[in-house]
């Protein structure tokens, strides 16, 4: 697999962001589940550092050296933020999730009120 690296420019030093594929995200979730099921790998509602070390090793072994602990943790923060927003959207009356098309489904009446 080829991991595309995008260099972002800002006022500080440049930083590299990974563009994650669906397969990489699926594998990350698999590793997270595996580590969370091992006794002693959780602490305070999260995973211990040694669990992240094992996840990092799994990602590097499969996808290359760019998948560091820091990159993995940053991706998880980003995903958590997106899931929080999605949860708020889905809790809105008249909105739902279409698992077949993988998108938000809006009741036609709610949509017409929204666009007016």
N, CA, C and O atoms as a MOPAC input file, in Angstrom:
PM7 MOZYME 1SCF
protein

 N      0.82900 1    -1.19800 1     0.00000 1
 C      0.00000 1     0.00000 1     0.00000 1
 C      0.86600 1     1.25300 1     0.00000 1
 O      1.92100 1     1.30700 1     0.63200 1
 N      0.39900 1     2.23200 1    -0.71100 1
 C      1.11300 1     3.50700 1    -0.77000 1
 C      0.41200 1     4.47900 1     0.15800 1
 O     -0.79800 1     4.68500 1     0.05700 1
 N      1.17300 1     5.07500 1     1.06200 1
 C      0.62500 1     6.07500 1     1.96800 1
 C      1.01000 1     7.43700 1     1.42500 1
 O      2.18900 1     7.75000 1     1.25900 1
 N     -0.00300 1     8.23700 1     1.15200 1
 C      0.24700 1     9.57300 1     0.61600 1
 C      0.55200 1    10.50200 1     1.77700 1
 O     -0.21300 1    10.57500 1     2.73900 1
 N      1.66000 1    11.20500 1     1.68800 1
 C      2.03000 1    12.16600 1     2.72400 1
 C      1.82400 1    13.56000 1     2.16200 1
 O      2.32300 1    13.89900 1     1.08800 1
 N      1.09300 1    14.34500 1     2.89600 1
 C      0.82600 1    15.72000 1     2.49200 1
 C      1.57000 1    16.64200 1     3.44100 1
 O      1.40900 1    16.53800 1     4.65700 1
 N      2.37200 1    17.53200 1     2.91100 1
 C      3.08500 1    18.49700 1     3.74000 1
 C      2.21500 1    19.72700 1     3.89900 1
 O      1.80600 1    20.35000 1     2.92000 1
 N      1.94300 1    20.06100 1     5.13300 1
 C      1.10200 1    21.21100 1     5.44500 1
 C      2.01900 1    22.36400 1     5.84200 1
 O      2.97000 1    22.17200 1     6.60000 1
 N      1.73700 1    23.55000 1     5.33600 1
 C      2.50600 1    24.72700 1     5.70900 1
 C      1.66500 1    25.60000 1     6.62400 1
 O      0.49300 1    25.86100 1     6.34800 1
 N      2.26300 1    26.04200 1     7.69700 1
 C      1.60900 1    26.98500 1     8.59500 1
 C      2.67100 1    27.93900 1     9.10800 1
 O      3.78900 1    27.96000 1     8.59300 1
 N      2.33500 1    28.72900 1    10.11700 1
 C      3.28800 1    29.71800 1    10.61000 1
 C      4.46100 1    29.07600 1    11.34200 1
 O      5.52100 1    29.68900 1    11.47400 1
 N      4.28000 1    27.85300 1    11.81600 1
 C      5.34500 1    27.14800 1    12.50600 1
 C      6.06700 1    26.21700 1    11.55400 1
 O      5.96000 1    26.34500 1    10.33400 1
 N      6.80900 1    25.27000 1    12.13200 1
 C      7.50700 1    24.31400 1    11.27500 1
 C      6.50600 1    23.43700 1    10.53300 1
 O      5.38900 1    23.22600 1    11.00600 1
 N      6.91100 1    22.92000 1     9.35700 1
 C      5.98100 1    22.08800 1     8.58800 1
 C      5.75900 1    20.76900 1     9.31700 1
 O      6.61600 1    20.29500 1    10.06300 1
 N      4.59900 1    20.19900 1     9.08200 1
 C      4.28100 1    18.92100 1     9.69900 1
 C      3.67300 1    18.03600 1     8.62100 1
 O      3.07400 1    18.52100 1     7.66200 1
 N      3.83600 1    16.75500 1     8.79400 1
 C      3.33000 1    15.82800 1     7.79900 1
 C      2.08100 1    15.15000 1     8.32400 1
 O      2.04900 1    14.67900 1     9.46100 1
 N      1.06000 1    15.10300 1     7.49900 1
 C     -0.17300 1    14.40800 1     7.83500 1
 C     -0.30000 1    13.18800 1     6.95100 1
 O      0.03900 1    13.22000 1     5.76800 1
 N     -0.78700 1    12.12400 1     7.53200 1
 C     -1.05600 1    10.91900 1     6.76300 1
 C     -2.45800 1    10.98300 1     6.20100 1
 O     -3.37400 1    11.48900 1     6.84900 1
 N     -2.62100 1    10.47700 1     5.01400 1
 C     -3.94700 1    10.26800 1     4.46400 1
 C     -4.24900 1     8.79100 1     4.67000 1
 O     -3.62800 1     7.92500 1     4.05300 1
 N     -5.20500 1     8.51800 1     5.54000 1
 C     -5.52700 1     7.13900 1     5.90300 1
 C     -6.50600 1     6.54100 1     4.90000 1
 O     -7.47000 1     7.19100 1     4.49400 1
 N     -6.25100 1     5.30000 1     4.50700 1
 C     -7.18700 1     4.58200 1     3.64900 1
 C     -8.21800 1     3.87200 1     4.52400 1
 O     -8.03600 1     3.74300 1     5.73400 1
 N     -9.28800 1     3.42200 1     3.90600 1
 C    -10.30600 1     2.67800 1     4.64800 1
 C     -9.71200 1     1.38900 1     5.21800 1
 O    -10.03600 1     1.00300 1     6.34200 1
 N     -8.85200 1     0.72600 1     4.45900 1
 C     -8.21600 1    -0.51000 1     4.93100 1
 C     -7.33400 1    -0.24400 1     6.15500 1
 O     -7.31000 1    -1.04500 1     7.08900 1
 N     -6.61600 1     0.87300 1     6.15100 1
 C     -5.77600 1     1.22300 1     7.29500 1
 C     -6.62100 1     1.51500 1     8.52300 1
 O     -6.27600 1     1.10300 1     9.63000 1
 N     -7.72600 1     2.22500 1     8.33200 1
 C     -8.62400 1     2.50800 1     9.46100 1
 C     -9.23700 1     1.21700 1    10.00000 1
 O     -9.33600 1     1.03500 1    11.21300 1
 N     -9.64700 1     0.32300 1     9.10600 1
 C    -10.21000 1    -0.95900 1     9.53500 1
 C     -9.19700 1    -1.74300 1    10.35800 1
 O     -9.54200 1    -2.32500 1    11.38700 1
 N     -7.94600 1    -1.75500 1     9.90300 1
 C     -6.90500 1    -2.48400 1    10.62400 1
 C     -6.61600 1    -1.81900 1    11.96800 1
 O     -6.39300 1    -2.51100 1    12.96200 1
 N     -6.61900 1    -0.49600 1    12.01100 1
 C     -6.42300 1     0.21400 1    13.27600 1
 C     -7.51500 1    -0.16100 1    14.26900 1
 O     -7.22600 1    -0.42400 1    15.43700 1
 N     -8.75600 1    -0.18800 1    13.82100 1
 C     -9.87100 1    -0.56900 1    14.70100 1
 C     -9.68100 1    -2.00000 1    15.19600 1
 O     -9.91300 1    -2.29000 1    16.37000 1
 N     -9.26200 1    -2.88800 1    14.30800 1
 C     -9.01100 1    -4.28000 1    14.69700 1
 C     -7.94500 1    -4.34800 1    15.79100 1
 O     -8.11500 1    -5.05600 1    16.78300 1
 N     -6.85100 1    -3.61500 1    15.61000 1
 C     -5.78200 1    -3.59200 1    16.61100 1
 C     -6.25700 1    -2.99200 1    17.92900 1
 O     -5.91000 1    -3.49100 1    18.99900 1
 N     -7.04600 1    -1.92600 1    17.85900 1
 C     -7.58600 1    -1.30700 1    19.07600 1
 C     -8.45500 1    -2.29400 1    19.84300 1
 O     -8.34900 1    -2.40200 1    21.06500 1
 N     -9.30900 1    -3.01100 1    19.13000 1
 C    -10.16600 1    -4.00300 1    19.77900 1
 C     -9.33800 1    -5.10900 1    20.41800 1
 O     -9.59300 1    -5.50300 1    21.55600 1
 N     -8.35000 1    -5.60700 1    19.68700 1
 C     -7.48900 1    -6.66600 1    20.22500 1
 C     -6.80600 1    -6.21300 1    21.50600 1
 O     -6.81300 1    -6.93500 1    22.50300 1
 N     -6.21800 1    -5.03000 1    21.48600 1
 C     -5.50500 1    -4.53100 1    22.65900 1
 C     -6.44900 1    -4.25400 1    23.82700 1
 O     -6.08700 1    -4.47900 1    24.98200 1
 N     -7.64900 1    -3.77100 1    23.53600 1
 C     -8.59500 1    -3.45800 1    24.61700 1
 C     -9.10300 1    -4.72000 1    25.30500 1
 O     -9.57700 1    -4.65700 1    26.44000 1
 N     -9.01000 1    -5.86100 1    24.63300 1
 C     -9.48500 1    -7.12800 1    25.20700 1
 C     -8.40900 1    -7.86000 1    26.00200 1
 O     -8.70300 1    -8.85100 1    26.67000 1
 N     -7.17900 1    -7.38800 1    25.93900 1
 C     -6.08800 1    -8.00700 1    26.68900 1
 C     -6.11600 1    -7.45200 1    28.11100 1
 O     -6.06500 1    -6.23700 1    28.30300 1
 N     -6.19700 1    -8.34400 1    29.11900 1
 C     -6.21400 1    -7.86600 1    30.50900 1
 C     -4.97800 1    -7.01300 1    30.81700 1
 O     -3.85600 1    -7.36500 1    30.45600 1
 N     -5.21300 1    -5.89200 1    31.48800 1
 C     -4.12400 1    -5.01700 1    31.90400 1
 C     -3.70400 1    -3.97200 1    30.88700 1
 O     -2.77400 1    -3.20700 1    31.14200 1
 N     -4.36400 1    -3.92400 1    29.74700 1
 C     -3.98700 1    -2.94800 1    28.71900 1
 C     -4.80500 1    -1.66500 1    28.79100 1
 O     -4.53000 1    -0.71300 1    28.06100 1
 N     -5.81400 1    -1.63300 1    29.66900 1
 C     -6.63600 1    -0.43400 1    29.79800 1
 C     -6.32000 1     0.27900 1    31.10100 1
 O     -5.94400 1    -0.33700 1    32.09800 1
 N     -6.48300 1     1.58900 1    31.06500 1
 C     -6.25200 1     2.40000 1    32.25000 1
 C     -7.08200 1     3.67000 1    32.16000 1
 O     -6.95900 1     4.42200 1    31.19300 1
 N     -7.91400 1     3.91300 1    33.14000 1
 C     -8.68000 1     5.15600 1    33.19800 1
 C     -9.55400 1     5.40900 1    31.98600 1
 O     -9.65900 1     6.55000 1    31.53600 1
 N    -10.17400 1     4.38900 1    31.45200 1
 C    -11.06000 1     4.56100 1    30.30600 1
 C    -10.34700 1     4.60700 1    28.97000 1
 O    -10.98900 1     4.80500 1    27.93800 1
 N     -9.04800 1     4.42900 1    28.96300 1
 C     -8.28000 1     4.42800 1    27.71700 1
 C     -7.29600 1     3.28300 1    27.70900 1
 O     -7.32500 1     2.42100 1    28.58700 1
 N     -6.44300 1     3.27500 1    26.73600 1
 C     -5.43200 1     2.23100 1    26.63800 1
 C     -4.11600 1     2.70700 1    27.24100 1
 O     -3.79700 1     3.89500 1    27.21100 1
 N     -3.36500 1     1.76700 1    27.78500 1
 C     -2.04700 1     2.07700 1    28.33000 1
 C     -1.04800 1     2.28600 1    27.19900 1
 O     -1.28900 1     1.90500 1    26.05300 1
 N      0.06900 1     2.89500 1    27.54500 1
 C      1.11800 1     3.18100 1    26.57000 1
 C      1.60200 1     1.91300 1    25.87800 1
 O      1.86900 1     1.92400 1    24.67600 1
 N      1.71600 1     0.81200 1    26.63300 1
 C      2.20200 1    -0.43100 1    26.01700 1
 C      1.21300 1    -0.97100 1    24.98400 1
 O      1.61900 1    -1.65500 1    24.04500 1
 N     -0.07500 1    -0.67300 1    25.14400 1
 C     -1.06700 1    -1.07500 1    24.13700 1
 C     -0.84300 1    -0.27200 1    22.85700 1
 O     -0.89300 1    -0.82000 1    21.75600 1
 N     -0.59600 1     1.02600 1    23.01000 1
 C     -0.32400 1     1.85800 1    21.83300 1
 C      0.98500 1     1.45600 1    21.15000 1
 O      1.11100 1     1.56000 1    19.93000 1
 N      1.95200 1     0.99900 1    21.93800 1
 C      3.20500 1     0.51500 1    21.35800 1
 C      2.94200 1    -0.71000 1    20.48600 1
 O      3.49800 1    -0.83100 1    19.39500 1
 N      2.09500 1    -1.61400 1    20.96800 1
 C      1.74500 1    -2.80900 1    20.19000 1
 C      0.96100 1    -2.43500 1    18.92800 1
 O      1.17400 1    -3.01800 1    17.86500 1
 N      0.06100 1    -1.46600 1    19.05000 1
 C     -0.72000 1    -0.99900 1    17.89300 1
 C      0.21200 1    -0.35700 1    16.86900 1
 O      0.10200 1    -0.61000 1    15.66900 1
 N      1.12700 1     0.47400 1    17.35600 1
 C      2.10200 1     1.11200 1    16.47300 1
 C      2.90300 1     0.05700 1    15.71300 1
 O      3.10200 1     0.17900 1    14.50500 1
 N      3.36100 1    -0.97300 1    16.41400 1
 C      4.13500 1    -2.03700 1    15.77200 1
 C      3.31200 1    -2.72100 1    14.68700 1
 O      3.81200 1    -2.97600 1    13.59100 1
 N      2.05100 1    -3.01900 1    14.99100 1
 C      1.18500 1    -3.66000 1    14.00500 1
 C      0.98800 1    -2.80700 1    12.76700 1
 O      1.03800 1    -3.30800 1    11.64400 1
 N      0.76200 1    -1.51100 1    12.97500 1
 C      0.55700 1    -0.60400 1    11.84100 1
 C      1.84000 1    -0.44900 1    11.01700 1
 O      1.79300 1    -0.44300 1     9.78700 1
 N      2.97500 1    -0.32600 1    11.69300 1
 C      4.25200 1    -0.18500 1    10.98500 1
 C      4.58100 1    -1.45600 1    10.21000 1
 O      5.02800 1    -1.39300 1     9.06500 1
 N      4.35900 1    -2.61500 1    10.84100 1
 C      4.63500 1    -3.88500 1    10.16100 1
 C      3.82400 1    -4.01900 1     8.87500 1
 O      4.31900 1    -4.53200 1     7.87200 1
 N      2.58500 1    -3.55700 1     8.91000 1
 C      1.71700 1    -3.72300 1     7.74500 1
 C      1.81600 1    -2.55900 1     6.75400 1
 O      1.78300 1    -2.77300 1     5.54300 1
 N      1.93900 1    -1.31700 1     7.27000 1
 C      1.81700 1    -0.15000 1     6.38900 1
 C      3.04100 1     0.76300 1     6.32100 1
 O      3.05300 1     1.70700 1     5.53100 1
 N      4.05500 1     0.50900 1     7.11700 1
 C      5.26200 1     1.32000 1     7.01700 1
 C      5.50700 1     2.22300 1     8.21300 1
 O      4.66000 1     2.37700 1     9.09300 1
 N      6.68800 1     2.81100 1     8.21500 1
 C      7.20700 1     3.55100 1     9.37200 1
 C      6.46000 1     4.82900 1     9.72600 1
 O      6.68200 1     5.38700 1    10.80000 1
 N      5.58600 1     5.30400 1     8.85600 1
 C      4.88800 1     6.56200 1     9.11700 1
 C      3.81300 1     6.45000 1    10.19700 1
 O      3.33900 1     7.47000 1    10.69600 1
 N      3.42500 1     5.24600 1    10.56000 1
 C      2.32000 1     5.06100 1    11.50200 1
 C      2.82800 1     4.98400 1    12.93700 1
 O      2.77900 1     3.93800 1    13.58300 1
 N      3.31500 1     6.12300 1    13.41200 1
 C      3.85000 1     6.21900 1    14.76700 1
 C      2.71800 1     6.33800 1    15.78200 1
 O      1.56700 1     6.60100 1    15.43400 1
 N      3.07800 1     6.13700 1    17.04200 1
 C      2.10400 1     6.28900 1    18.13400 1
 C      1.44700 1     7.66100 1    18.09000 1
 O      0.23600 1     7.79000 1    18.27400 1
 N      2.25600 1     8.67900 1    17.84700 1
 C      1.74200 1    10.05100 1    17.79800 1
 C      0.70300 1    10.20400 1    16.68300 1
 O     -0.35500 1    10.79500 1    16.89500 1
 N      1.00500 1     9.67600 1    15.50500 1
 C      0.06500 1     9.77200 1    14.37200 1
 C     -1.22100 1     9.00900 1    14.67200 1
 O     -2.31400 1     9.46500 1    14.33600 1
 N     -1.08500 1     7.85000 1    15.30500 1
 C     -2.25600 1     7.03700 1    15.65000 1
 C     -3.13300 1     7.77300 1    16.65400 1
 O     -4.35000 1     7.84700 1    16.48200 1
 N     -2.52200 1     8.31600 1    17.69900 1
 C     -3.29800 1     9.04300 1    18.71300 1
 C     -3.96300 1    10.28400 1    18.11800 1
 O     -5.10400 1    10.59500 1    18.46000 1
 N     -3.26600 1    10.99200 1    17.23700 1
 C     -3.86300 1    12.16100 1    16.58300 1
 C     -5.05100 1    11.75900 1    15.72800 1
 O     -6.06700 1    12.45400 1    15.70400 1
 N     -4.92800 1    10.64300 1    15.02700 1
 C     -6.04300 1    10.16900 1    14.19800 1
 C     -7.23900 1     9.82400 1    15.07400 1
 O     -8.37700 1    10.13200 1    14.72000 1
 N     -6.99400 1     9.19300 1    16.20300 1
 C     -8.08700 1     8.83000 1    17.10700 1
 C     -8.77700 1    10.06700 1    17.67800 1
 O     -9.99700 1    10.06500 1    17.84500 1
 N     -8.02400 1    11.11900 1    17.97900 1
 C     -8.62800 1    12.37500 1    18.44500 1
 C     -9.52800 1    12.96600 1    17.36800 1
 O    -10.63300 1    13.42700 1    17.65400 1
 N     -9.05000 1    12.94800 1    16.13400 1
 C     -9.81400 1    13.47900 1    15.00000 1
 C    -11.09600 1    12.67300 1    14.78800 1
 O    -12.16800 1    13.24200 1    14.58600 1
 N    -10.97800 1    11.36100 1    14.83600 1
 C    -12.14800 1    10.49400 1    14.64300 1
 C    -13.15600 1    10.70900 1    15.76600 1
 O    -14.36100 1    10.75500 1    15.51900 1
 N    -12.66800 1    10.84200 1    16.99500 1
 C    -13.56900 1    11.06800 1    18.13200 1
 C    -14.35100 1    12.36700 1    17.94500 1
 O    -15.55200 1    12.41100 1    18.21500 1
 N    -13.68800 1    13.41000 1    17.49100 1
 C    -14.35400 1    14.68700 1    17.23100 1
 C    -15.42800 1    14.51600 1    16.16600 1
 O    -16.54800 1    14.99800 1    16.33100 1
 N    -15.09500 1    13.83200 1    15.07400 1
 C    -16.06300 1    13.60300 1    13.99100 1
 C    -17.24800 1    12.77100 1    14.47600 1
 O    -18.38700 1    13.03400 1    14.09100 1
 N    -16.98800 1    11.77000 1    15.31800 1
 C    -18.07300 1    10.94000 1    15.84100 1
 C    -18.99300 1    11.73900 1    16.75700 1
 O    -20.20500 1    11.52300 1    16.76400 1
 N    -18.42400 1    12.65600 1    17.52600 1
 C    -19.22900 1    13.51000 1    18.39600 1
 C    -20.16300 1    14.38100 1    17.56500 1
 O    -21.34200 1    14.51600 1    17.89300 1
 N    -19.64600 1    14.97000 1    16.49800 1
 C    -20.46800 1    15.79800 1    15.60600 1
 C    -21.54800 1    14.94800 1    14.95400 1
 O    -22.70500 1    15.36100 1    14.88100 1
 N    -21.17700 1    13.76500 1    14.48100 1
 C    -22.13800 1    12.87100 1    13.83000 1
 C    -23.24400 1    12.47000 1    14.80300 1
 O    -24.41400 1    12.40300 1    14.42400 1
 N    -22.87900 1    12.20500 1    16.04400 1
 C    -23.87300 1    11.83000 1    17.05600 1
 C    -24.86300 1    12.97200 1    17.27800 1
 O    -26.06600 1    12.73800 1    17.38500 1
 N    -24.36100 1    14.20300 1    17.34800 1
 C    -25.23600 1    15.36500 1    17.51500 1
 C    -26.18600 1    15.50600 1    16.33100 1
 O    -27.37000 1    15.79100 1    16.51000 1
 N    -25.66700 1    15.30800 1    15.12900 1
 C    -26.50300 1    15.39500 1    13.92700 1
 C    -27.59000 1    14.33200 1    13.95900 1
 O    -28.75700 1    14.61800 1    13.69200 1
 N    -27.20200 1    13.10500 1    14.28700 1
 C    -28.16300 1    11.99900 1    14.26800 1
 C    -29.19900 1    12.09700 1    15.38500 1
 O    -30.27500 1    11.50800 1    15.28400 1
 N    -28.88300 1    12.83400 1    16.44300 1
 C    -29.85100 1    13.04000 1    17.52600 1
 C    -30.86100 1    14.13100 1    17.19000 1
 O    -31.79100 1    14.36700 1    17.96100 1
 N    -30.69200 1    14.79600 1    16.05300 1
 C    -31.62100 1    15.82800 1    15.61100 1
 C    -32.84300 1    15.16200 1    14.99600 1
 O    -32.71900 1    14.24700 1    14.18200 1
 N    -34.01100 1    15.62200 1    15.38500 1
 C    -35.25700 1    15.05600 1    14.87200 1
 C    -35.33200 1    15.20100 1    13.35300 1
 O    -35.05000 1    16.26700 1    12.80600 1
 N    -35.71300 1    14.12000 1    12.68500 1
 C    -35.86400 1    14.14000 1    11.23500 1
 C    -34.61900 1    13.73100 1    10.47300 1
 O    -34.63400 1    13.67800 1     9.24300 1
 N    -33.53800 1    13.44100 1    11.19000 1
 C    -32.30200 1    13.01000 1    10.54900 1
 C    -31.97700 1    11.58400 1    10.97200 1
 O    -32.25700 1    11.18200 1    12.10100 1
 N    -31.39300 1    10.83700 1    10.07100 1
 C    -30.99100 1     9.46900 1    10.36200 1
 C    -29.77600 1     9.10000 1     9.53900 1
 O    -29.23400 1     9.92400 1     8.80200 1
 N    -29.35400 1     7.85400 1     9.66900 1
 C    -28.19700 1     7.37800 1     8.92200 1
 C    -28.62900 1     6.27300 1     7.97700 1
 O    -29.32700 1     5.34100 1     8.37900 1
 N    -28.21800 1     6.37500 1     6.72900 1
 C    -28.50600 1     5.36600 1     5.71100 1
 C    -27.26900 1     4.47700 1     5.58300 1
 O    -26.28800 1     4.87500 1     4.95500 1
 N    -27.30400 1     3.26000 1     6.17900 1
 C    -26.11500 1     2.40300 1     6.16300 1
 C    -25.76900 1     1.85400 1     4.77800 1
 O    -24.61600 1     1.50400 1     4.52400 1
 N    -26.74000 1     1.77600 1     3.89500 1
 C    -26.47600 1     1.26300 1     2.54800 1
 C    -25.66300 1     2.27300 1     1.74300 1
 O    -24.65600 1     1.92400 1     1.12800 1
 N    -26.11200 1     3.52400 1     1.75400 1
 C    -25.40800 1     4.58100 1     1.01800 1
 C    -24.34100 1     5.28500 1     1.85000 1
 O    -23.59400 1     6.11900 1     1.33900 1
 N    -24.27500 1     4.94100 1     3.14400 1
 C    -23.29300 1     5.51200 1     4.07500 1
 C    -23.35300 1     7.03600 1     4.08600 1
 O    -22.35500 1     7.72200 1     3.86900 1
 N    -24.56000 1     7.54300 1     4.34600 1
 C    -24.73400 1     8.99300 1     4.41000 1
 C    -25.89400 1     9.32800 1     5.34800 1
 O    -26.65900 1     8.45400 1     5.75600 1
 N    -26.00200 1    10.60200 1     5.67400 1
 C    -27.10100 1    11.06700 1     6.51600 1
 C    -28.35300 1    11.15400 1     5.66400 1
 O    -28.31900 1    11.64000 1     4.53400 1
 N    -29.45500 1    10.67900 1     6.22000 1
 C    -30.74700 1    10.68200 1     5.53800 1
 C    -31.62200 1    11.73700 1     6.21700 1
 O    -31.78500 1    11.72600 1     7.43700 1
 N    -32.17600 1    12.63700 1     5.42400 1
 C    -32.99000 1    13.72600 1     5.96200 1
 C    -34.43100 1    13.55800 1     5.51200 1
 O    -34.70800 1    13.33600 1     4.33300 1
 N    -35.34300 1    13.66600 1     6.47000 1
 C    -36.76500 1    13.62700 1     6.15600 1
 C    -37.06900 1    14.79100 1     5.20800 1
 O    -36.63100 1    15.91300 1     5.46300 1
 N    -37.81200 1    14.54600 1     4.11500 1
 C    -38.08600 1    15.61400 1     3.13600 1
 C    -38.71400 1    16.86700 1     3.74500 1
 O    -38.39200 1    17.98300 1     3.33700 1
 N    -39.60500 1    16.68700 1     4.71500 1
 C    -40.24300 1    17.85000 1     5.34600 1
 C    -39.21200 1    18.65800 1     6.13800 1
 O    -39.20800 1    19.88800 1     6.08700 1
 N    -38.35200 1    17.96700 1     6.86100 1
 C    -37.30300 1    18.64800 1     7.63000 1
 C    -36.37500 1    19.39700 1     6.68000 1
 O    -35.98300 1    20.52900 1     6.96500 1
 N    -36.01800 1    18.77800 1     5.55400 1
 C    -35.13000 1    19.41900 1     4.58200 1
 C    -35.75400 1    20.67800 1     3.99100 1
 O    -35.09200 1    21.71000 1     3.87600 1
 N    -37.02300 1    20.59000 1     3.61800 1
 C    -37.66100 1    21.77200 1     3.01400 1
 C    -37.77200 1    22.91400 1     4.02000 1
 O    -37.66200 1    24.07900 1     3.63900 1
 N    -37.98700 1    22.60000 1     5.29900 1
 C    -38.00100 1    23.64500 1     6.33200 1
 C    -36.60900 1    24.24500 1     6.50200 1
 O    -36.46300 1    25.44900 1     6.71600 1
 N    -35.59700 1    23.40100 1     6.40600 1
 C    -34.21800 1    23.85800 1     6.58300 1
 C    -33.78900 1    24.81200 1     5.47100 1
 O    -33.13700 1    25.82100 1     5.74000 1
 N    -34.14800 1    24.50200 1     4.22100 1
 C    -33.67100 1    25.32600 1     3.10500 1
 C    -34.48200 1    26.60000 1     2.89900 1
 O    -34.09300 1    27.45400 1     2.10300 1
 N    -35.60600 1    26.74100 1     3.60700 1
 C    -36.41700 1    27.96700 1     3.46600 1
 C    -35.81000 1    29.13300 1     4.19900 1
 O    -36.36600 1    30.23100 1     4.18000 1

